[in-house]
Amino acid sequence: LDIKNVQFVVNYDAPSNLEDYVHRIGRTGRAGEKGDAYTCLYDSDSSMASQIKKVFMKTGQQIPQDLHEIASGGGGIAQGWGARGGGKGGGGGMPVLNGEWGGKYAQNGGGYSNGGSGW
């Protein structure tokens, strides 16, 4: 599915696996353009948070403290994550992962590249 001019994607829930996560946020930032992807993570999303944390590490991004906390099962509330501020955390341990996405996921190579986007 390639919809032109998608400037941002909002995930109100985390997908069950990383491939689906990358597929969802990949709806923005197509054809060399940059876009924003926002993902709400709850305390119960510690498994997905751990996988997202690995993506941050592979792409050389700074890992926000709230992502560390949710990945370890400790919860936390984010004030906004990612290269472009503006995402706000909600209550009840629901941080919003906010990142600029302009990267690619190489399925055959199994690697991630942020393309310099600051994702």
Backbone as CSV, one residue per row, in Angstrom:
resi,resn,N_x,N_y,N_z,CA_x,CA_y,CA_z,C_x,C_y,C_z
1,LEU,0.849,-1.172,0.000,0.000,0.000,0.000,0.892,1.232,0.000
2,ASP,0.778,2.052,-1.015,1.586,3.266,-1.115,0.657,4.453,-1.334
3,ILE,0.382,5.172,-0.268,-0.476,6.351,-0.340,0.428,7.570,-0.355
4,LYS,0.285,8.402,-1.347,1.152,9.567,-1.505,0.868,10.631,-0.443
5,ASN,1.921,11.357,-0.077,1.838,12.524,0.804,1.371,12.224,2.225
6,VAL,1.635,11.037,2.733,1.331,10.742,4.136,2.416,11.405,4.972
7,GLN,2.039,12.368,5.801,3.008,13.137,6.575,3.233,12.572,7.968
8,PHE,2.269,11.833,8.503,2.459,11.227,9.820,1.553,10.012,9.975
9,VAL,1.965,9.143,10.874,1.214,7.939,11.220,1.074,7.923,12.731
10,VAL,-0.117,7.586,13.231,-0.351,7.463,14.666,-0.769,6.025,14.957
11,ASN,0.015,5.347,15.781,-0.325,4.004,16.248,-0.898,4.143,17.651
12,TYR,-2.193,3.933,17.791,-2.823,4.035,19.106,-2.588,2.785,19.946
13,ASP,-2.124,1.739,19.283,-1.719,0.535,19.998,-0.504,-0.044,19.287
14,ALA,0.311,-0.732,20.025,1.513,-1.327,19.449,1.136,-2.622,18.739
15,PRO,1.722,-2.869,17.563,1.456,-4.140,16.891,2.077,-5.300,17.660
16,SER,1.738,-6.513,17.269,2.211,-7.686,18.005,3.634,-8.095,17.650
17,ASN,4.182,-7.557,16.536,5.552,-7.916,16.169,6.247,-6.743,15.492
18,LEU,7.562,-6.808,15.452,8.362,-5.696,14.946,8.164,-5.470,13.452
19,GLU,8.003,-6.529,12.689,7.800,-6.373,11.251,6.545,-5.551,10.972
20,ASP,5.457,-5.824,11.703,4.232,-5.042,11.544,4.441,-3.595,11.977
21,TYR,5.221,-3.395,13.039,5.525,-2.036,13.495,6.238,-1.253,12.393
22,VAL,7.281,-1.853,11.825,8.043,-1.191,10.761,7.147,-0.960,9.550
23,HIS,6.286,-1.917,9.237,5.358,-1.764,8.117,4.408,-0.590,8.353
24,ARG,3.881,-0.482,9.562,2.961,0.619,9.887,3.633,1.978,9.776
25,ILE,4.796,2.120,10.409,5.425,3.440,10.392,6.028,3.746,9.030
26,GLY,6.203,2.719,8.217,6.725,2.918,6.872,5.724,3.512,5.909
27,ARG,4.482,3.725,6.352,3.486,4.384,5.485,3.846,5.844,5.282
28,THR,4.665,6.394,6.143,5.127,7.767,5.999,6.607,7.740,5.644
29,GLY,7.119,8.836,5.151,8.530,8.900,4.781,8.836,8.097,3.533
30,ARG,7.934,8.110,2.559,8.113,7.342,1.335,8.867,8.153,0.289
31,ALA,9.510,7.462,-0.622,10.185,8.066,-1.781,11.159,9.164,-1.368
32,GLY,11.911,8.903,-0.304,12.923,9.865,0.123,12.404,11.007,0.973
33,GLU,11.099,11.085,1.167,10.519,12.133,2.004,10.610,11.720,3.467
34,LYS,10.495,12.693,4.344,10.482,12.409,5.778,9.059,12.532,6.297
35,GLY,8.798,11.812,7.369,7.489,11.868,7.995,7.620,11.558,9.465
36,ASP,6.550,11.716,10.189,6.540,11.459,11.624,5.710,10.219,11.916
37,ALA,6.165,9.443,12.886,5.421,8.281,13.354,5.271,8.395,14.863
38,TYR,4.054,8.279,15.342,3.753,8.361,16.764,3.182,7.014,17.201
39,THR,3.680,6.473,18.298,3.185,5.197,18.806,2.931,5.307,20.303
40,CYS,1.721,4.980,20.724,1.385,4.949,22.147,1.804,3.592,22.700
41,LEU,2.575,3.615,23.766,3.011,2.381,24.414,2.507,2.366,25.849
42,TYR,1.960,1.232,26.251,1.461,1.047,27.605,2.420,0.153,28.383
43,ASP,2.260,0.105,29.682,3.099,-0.771,30.508,3.051,-2.216,30.012
44,SER,1.917,-2.636,29.507,1.757,-4.013,29.030,2.471,-4.273,27.703
45,ASP,3.047,-3.242,27.095,3.750,-3.370,25.816,5.246,-3.562,25.994
46,SER,5.669,-4.147,27.110,7.106,-4.255,27.387,7.844,-5.078,26.335
47,SER,7.213,-6.098,25.791,7.866,-6.909,24.762,8.130,-6.084,23.504
48,MET,7.124,-5.340,23.042,7.306,-4.497,21.858,8.287,-3.371,22.155
49,ALA,8.231,-2.807,23.350,9.170,-1.750,23.728,10.605,-2.265,23.664
50,SER,10.817,-3.505,24.062,12.160,-4.099,23.985,12.626,-4.199,22.543
51,GLN,11.719,-4.570,21.652,12.073,-4.681,20.240,12.357,-3.309,19.630
52,ILE,11.547,-2.317,19.994,11.767,-0.957,19.492,13.093,-0.420,20.021
53,LYS,13.394,-0.736,21.255,14.666,-0.325,21.859,15.839,-0.872,21.040
54,LYS,15.735,-2.111,20.585,16.789,-2.703,19.755,16.947,-1.952,18.438
55,VAL,15.830,-1.488,17.869,15.896,-0.700,16.637,16.643,0.602,16.899
56,PHE,16.327,1.259,18.016,17.038,2.483,18.374,18.537,2.211,18.467
57,MET,18.898,1.092,19.106,20.318,0.763,19.277,20.977,0.493,17.926
58,LYS,20.311,-0.259,17.049,20.872,-0.584,15.734,21.065,0.647,14.864
59,THR,20.209,1.646,15.044,20.301,2.852,14.223,21.094,3.959,14.899
60,GLY,21.681,3.653,16.061,22.533,4.631,16.734,21.785,5.774,17.382
61,GLN,20.513,5.563,17.699,19.710,6.618,18.314,19.820,6.558,19.830
62,GLN,19.652,7.700,20.453,19.614,7.755,21.913,18.318,7.093,22.379
63,ILE,18.421,6.234,23.368,17.244,5.522,23.869,16.647,6.310,25.028
64,PRO,15.407,6.784,24.883,14.767,7.552,25.953,14.587,6.713,27.219
65,GLN,14.675,7.354,28.352,14.543,6.673,29.637,13.209,5.944,29.756
66,ASP,12.139,6.561,29.280,10.826,5.927,29.374,10.761,4.638,28.564
67,LEU,11.452,4.596,27.432,11.493,3.369,26.644,12.250,2.286,27.402
68,HIS,13.362,2.660,28.050,14.089,1.722,28.916,13.154,1.152,29.979
69,GLU,12.392,2.032,30.625,11.530,1.621,31.733,10.421,0.680,31.290
70,ILE,9.762,1.001,30.182,8.692,0.130,29.705,9.270,-1.195,29.219
71,ALA,10.409,-1.149,28.529,11.044,-2.379,28.037,11.416,-3.310,29.186
72,SER,11.762,-2.727,30.334,12.133,-3.553,31.488,10.934,-3.862,32.385
73,GLY,9.751,-3.400,31.989,8.547,-3.675,32.768,8.301,-2.677,33.876
74,GLY,9.046,-1.556,33.885,8.933,-0.586,34.961,7.968,0.546,34.723
75,GLY,7.401,0.634,33.515,6.450,1.705,33.231,7.133,3.039,33.043
76,GLY,6.397,4.101,33.261,6.929,5.440,33.087,6.049,6.235,32.149
77,ILE,6.205,7.530,32.173,5.438,8.415,31.302,6.422,9.299,30.557
78,ALA,6.321,9.307,29.245,7.251,10.095,28.425,6.739,11.513,28.243
79,GLN,7.660,12.421,28.048,7.309,13.791,27.702,7.378,14.001,26.199
80,GLY,7.826,13.028,25.473,7.934,13.104,24.017,9.254,12.503,23.594
81,TRP,9.228,11.584,22.664,10.438,10.904,22.220,10.698,11.230,20.777
82,GLY,11.968,11.219,20.394,12.318,11.251,18.989,12.993,12.532,18.588
83,ALA,13.229,12.631,17.304,14.013,13.728,16.768,13.244,15.035,16.758
84,ARG,11.954,14.962,16.604,11.163,16.176,16.553,10.240,16.172,17.756
85,GLY,10.456,17.063,18.666,9.643,17.120,19.869,8.199,17.419,19.548
86,GLY,7.372,17.332,20.533,5.983,17.667,20.322,5.045,16.565,20.759
87,GLY,5.534,15.325,20.805,4.687,14.260,21.310,4.544,14.423,22.814
88,LYS,3.391,14.203,23.343,3.158,14.335,24.781,2.748,12.992,25.345
89,GLY,3.214,12.706,26.520,2.841,11.454,27.174,1.462,11.573,27.786
90,GLY,0.781,10.468,27.844,-0.522,10.443,28.483,-0.389,9.910,29.890
91,GLY,-1.485,9.753,30.568,-1.453,9.237,31.924,-1.422,7.717,31.943
92,GLY,-1.238,7.156,33.098,-1.306,5.715,33.256,-0.208,4.952,32.559
93,GLY,0.967,5.547,32.437,2.072,4.846,31.809,1.909,4.698,30.318
94,MET,1.365,5.701,29.647,1.170,5.630,28.212,2.040,6.658,27.506
95,PRO,3.337,6.400,27.378,4.154,7.352,26.648,3.881,7.255,25.164
96,VAL,4.122,8.339,24.482,3.972,8.373,23.040,5.361,8.397,22.436
97,LEU,5.635,7.423,21.596,6.905,7.378,20.891,6.768,8.262,19.675
98,ASN,7.541,9.317,19.619,7.461,10.297,18.550,8.796,10.310,17.839
99,GLY,8.819,9.938,16.598,10.073,9.945,15.878,9.881,10.310,14.427
100,GLU,10.861,10.990,13.873,10.847,11.315,12.459,11.310,10.088,11.703
101,TRP,10.575,9.670,10.723,10.890,8.449,10.007,11.203,8.781,8.560
102,GLY,12.372,8.403,8.124,12.738,8.539,6.723,13.613,7.375,6.345
103,GLY,13.499,6.305,7.081,14.422,5.195,6.918,13.839,4.029,6.168
104,LYS,14.599,2.967,6.116,14.200,1.769,5.396,14.460,0.560,6.268
105,TYR,13.660,-0.439,6.090,13.880,-1.719,6.759,14.246,-2.718,5.674
106,ALA,15.439,-3.241,5.749,15.907,-4.189,4.742,15.495,-5.588,5.163
107,GLN,14.412,-6.098,4.577,13.915,-7.413,4.970,14.937,-8.502,4.679
108,ASN,15.541,-8.479,3.528,16.496,-9.527,3.186,17.774,-9.394,3.990
109,GLY,18.219,-8.169,4.227,19.433,-7.960,4.994,19.193,-7.981,6.488
110,GLY,17.935,-7.850,6.879,17.590,-7.898,8.294,18.091,-6.710,9.088
111,GLY,18.404,-5.616,8.431,18.934,-4.469,9.151,18.041,-3.259,9.025
112,TYR,18.339,-2.268,9.832,17.572,-1.034,9.836,18.499,0.108,9.466
113,SER,17.966,1.085,8.771,18.748,2.268,8.449,17.865,3.476,8.656
114,ASN,18.354,4.449,9.401,17.523,5.629,9.621,17.738,6.667,8.540
115,GLY,18.630,6.409,7.612,18.823,7.327,6.502,19.197,8.723,6.949
116,GLY,19.723,8.858,8.153,20.102,10.174,8.656,18.926,11.007,9.105
117,SER,17.772,10.397,9.266,16.567,11.163,9.558,16.460,11.585,11.013
118,GLY,17.232,10.959,11.878,17.084,11.255,13.291,15.976,10.467,13.935
119,TRP,15.492,9.415,13.271,14.429,8.584,13.819,14.927,7.901,14.997
